[in-house]
């Protein structure tokens, strides 16, 4: 004999509720995951191109690609790692677009980095601090702090210096391609990169001390 629920279809309705709740929870979890990914992508994009409006557009395109391709993403890499890889390709394509060829105009901030370079060396040419503590994080928490400090220091680089540095170190452009895209000489490019690395070293030394004192 059929039960009342079976005869009225109530069993199907009851069994559908957990499925609907699970689907709603999965959607909520995915939305939260994408929101967190968006913030991380924005930080990377803004550091790479120093144009907030364009960074927003590239991140939006990246998120669309993540959502559309998620069914084929096999999970070998985390969603964050996968999303950043897609963003890097989009930023690289943006720089390689013929419309983005531009002259790098170095401002006073970029030029002032020369004083920072000199401050790192003693009179005999030896580093003042050859092995900074921030280069030797002791555990995962210190690694997290170091990356946070590095992000702050990258954001503090002058606009054009930061752009050249990110093209070389994050996007992996060869020096000759940077010169071609930004219309700078090889010597100028090497100078910009040297100043950027030096400024980051100084910034990391100071900010790392602050982070250790005020975690």
Protein Blocks (a to p, Z undefined) as FASTA:
>chain_A
ZZfklmnommmmmmmmmmmmmmmmmmmmmmmmmmmmmmmmmmmmmmmnopaklmmmmmmm
mmmmmmmmmmmmgolacfklmmmmmmmmmmmmmmmpmklgccddddfklmmmmmmmmmmp
cfkopafblbafklmcfbfklmmmmmmmmmmmmmmpcfklmmmmmmmmmnopafklmmmm
nopafklmmmmmmmmmmmmmmmmmmmmmmmmmmZZ
